[in-house]
Amino acid sequence: MNDSSHLTTRTGFLAAGLGGAMLAAAAPAAALTGLHDLEGVLHRSTRHKQVIAAVKIDQGTPLRHAVNALNAFEYAYGEGPGSLHVACVLYGPALFFAANDRLWGDYHLFDVLNQAQDGLPLMLHTPENPFLRPVASARRDDASVETLMLRGVTFLVCNNALTAITRTIAQNQHADERGVYEDFLRNLVPGALVVPAGVAAIILAQEAGYTFLGG
């Protein structure tokens, strides 16, 4: 059995990618139910494939890249919906795209972004994820996470980045590291998938025929 076949099982993929990362070794059951076979996700039958590597929130730029790509094939080229599958790999502060409202409020993620020099000065700082819900009346113009998921976009959250960022949040906010990590795992938006390493997911996507675009 080769390494790639080992990655096709949910627990095998998680364990292989994390190696000695102690936090994922005993991930809570709520997190494990969100894991899917990454190989299956990346090999879904679509005419076009794109992987977007998103490190920073950058005012929502990675989400707009996804909208532009989807619209190009659906409308400009007249191929209709579903001809392009976009996989957004979130690592670094960009993983906050996939955090629900409670995480944004409880952990003051606007402030965390400011500290990471990825701030959102043009947005009202509310205790909610400003990228989660539709903000445009027309689907083709909307760059929210919910609308993009309805259009077939897959959001892959890097566990290595999640581990590092939640550790920093816990230290800065004098909270328990393990507790913050597990809280994030339980409160990612429905449909977001945790992968052991974002960089590996990007490589696997490219090997599966995805065109790379930096976020």
C-alpha positions in Angstrom: 0.0 0.0 0.0 1.4 3.4 -1.0 1.2 6.6 1.0 -1.6 8.1 -1.1 -3.8 5.1 -0.5 -3.2 5.5 3.2 -4.5 9.1 3.0 -7.9 8.0 1.7 -9.1 7.0 5.1 -10.4 9.7 7.4 -8.4 8.7 10.5 -5.4 7.7 8.4 -5.3 11.0 6.7 -5.5 12.9 10.0 -2.8 10.9 11.7 -0.4 10.9 8.7 -0.5 14.6 8.3 -0.2 15.6 11.9 2.7 13.4 13.0 3.6 14.6 16.4 1.1 17.3 16.8 -0.4 16.4 20.2 -3.5 18.5 19.9 -5.0 16.5 17.0 -4.1 13.1 18.4 -7.1 13.2 20.7 -9.4 15.6 18.7 -13.0 15.7 20.1 -15.6 13.7 18.4 -17.4 16.8 17.2 -14.4 17.6 15.0 -13.9 14.1 13.6 -17.5 14.1 12.3 -16.5 17.0 10.0 -13.6 15.1 8.3 -14.1 13.8 4.8 -11.9 11.9 2.4 -9.9 14.6 0.9 -9.1 12.5 -2.1 -12.8 12.2 -2.8 -13.3 15.9 -2.4 -10.5 16.8 -4.8 -11.5 14.2 -7.4 -15.1 15.2 -7.8 -16.3 15.2 -11.4 -16.2 18.8 -12.6 -14.9 20.3 -15.9 -12.7 22.9 -14.3 -10.8 22.9 -10.9 -9.1 25.7 -9.0 -7.4 25.8 -5.6 -7.1 29.1 -3.8 -4.4 29.4 -1.1 -5.6 31.9 1.4 -3.2 33.0 4.1 -4.8 36.4 5.1 -8.3 37.7 5.3 -7.1 40.7 3.2 -10.5 42.4 3.2 -12.1 39.3 1.8 -9.9 39.1 -1.4 -9.7 35.3 -1.5 -13.5 35.1 -1.4 -13.8 37.5 -4.3 -11.3 35.5 -6.3 -13.6 32.5 -5.9 -16.6 34.5 -7.0 -14.8 35.8 -10.1 -13.7 32.4 -11.1 -17.2 30.9 -10.7 -18.8 33.7 -12.6 -16.2 33.5 -15.4 -17.4 29.9 -16.3 -21.0 30.2 -15.3 -21.8 33.4 -17.0 -19.0 34.7 -19.2 -18.4 31.4 -20.9 -22.0 30.3 -20.5 -21.3 26.9 -19.0 -23.8 27.2 -16.2 -23.5 26.4 -12.5 -21.3 23.6 -11.4 -18.7 23.5 -14.1 -16.0 24.8 -11.8 -15.0 23.4 -8.4 -13.1 25.8 -6.1 -11.2 24.6 -3.1 -10.1 27.3 -0.7 -7.3 26.3 1.6 -7.4 28.4 4.7 -4.2 28.8 6.8 -3.0 31.7 8.8 -5.6 34.3 9.8 -7.7 33.4 6.7 -9.0 30.4 8.7 -11.3 32.9 10.5 -13.4 32.9 7.3 -14.6 29.5 8.6 -15.2 30.6 12.2 -18.8 31.1 13.3 -20.2 34.2 15.0 -19.6 33.0 18.5 -15.9 32.5 17.9 -15.6 36.0 16.4 -17.3 37.5 19.4 -15.9 35.4 22.3 -12.3 35.6 21.0 -12.4 39.2 19.6 -11.2 38.1 16.2 -11.3 41.6 14.8 -8.6 42.5 17.4 -6.7 39.3 16.6 -6.6 40.3 13.0 -5.4 43.8 13.9 -2.5 42.3 15.9 -1.7 40.0 12.9 -1.5 43.1 10.7 -4.5 41.8 8.7 -7.1 44.2 10.1 -10.4 45.3 8.7 -10.5 49.0 9.2 -13.4 49.6 6.8 -15.7 47.2 8.6 -17.8 47.8 11.6 -16.3 45.7 14.4 -19.3 43.6 15.6 -19.2 40.3 17.4 -20.0 38.4 14.2 -18.2 36.9 11.2 -18.6 39.7 8.6 -17.9 37.3 5.8 -20.4 34.5 6.7 -23.8 35.7 5.4 -24.9 37.0 2.1 -24.4 40.8 1.6 -25.5 41.1 -2.0 -29.0 40.5 -3.4 -27.7 38.7 -6.5 -25.9 35.4 -6.0 -23.3 36.2 -8.7 -22.3 39.4 -6.8 -22.1 37.9 -3.3 -18.8 36.8 -1.8 -20.1 35.4 1.5 -19.0 32.0 2.8 -22.5 30.7 2.8 -23.3 31.7 -0.8 -19.9 30.3 -2.0 -20.7 27.0 -0.3 -24.1 26.9 -2.0 -22.2 27.3 -5.2 -20.0 24.3 -4.5 -16.9 25.9 -3.0 -15.1 23.7 -0.5 -13.3 25.4 2.5 -10.3 23.4 3.8 -8.9 24.5 7.2 -5.3 23.8 7.9 -5.0 22.1 11.3 -1.4 23.1 11.7 -2.4 26.8 11.4 -5.4 26.3 13.6 -3.2 24.8 16.3 -0.7 27.7 16.1 -3.3 30.4 16.0 -5.5 29.1 18.9 -2.3 28.7 21.0 -1.5 32.3 20.4 -5.1 33.4 21.2 -5.0 31.4 24.4 -1.7 32.8 25.5 -2.8 36.4 24.8 -6.2 36.0 26.4 -5.0 33.9 29.3 -7.1 30.9 28.4 -6.5 27.2 28.2 -4.8 26.2 24.9 -6.5 22.9 24.6 -9.9 24.4 25.4 -9.6 27.2 22.8 -8.4 24.7 20.1 -11.4 22.4 20.8 -13.8 25.3 20.9 -12.6 26.4 17.4 -13.0 22.8 16.1 -16.6 22.6 17.4 -17.5 26.0 16.0 -16.3 26.1 12.4 -19.0 26.8 10.0 -20.9 23.7 8.8 -19.3 22.1 5.8 -15.8 23.4 6.5 -13.3 20.5 6.5 -10.2 20.3 8.7 -7.1 18.9 7.0 -3.8 18.1 8.7 -1.7 20.5 6.7 -2.8 23.2 4.3 0.4 23.0 2.2 -0.2 19.3 1.6 -3.8 19.9 0.6 -2.6 22.4 -2.0 -0.1 20.0 -3.4 -2.7 17.2 -3.5 -5.1 19.6 -5.3 -2.5 20.5 -7.9 -1.7 16.8 -8.4 -5.4 16.3 -9.0 -5.4 18.9 -11.7 -6.4 22.0 -9.9 -5.1 25.4 -11.1 -3.3 27.3 -8.3 -4.2 30.8 -7.3 -2.7 32.6 -4.3 -5.3 34.3 -2.1 
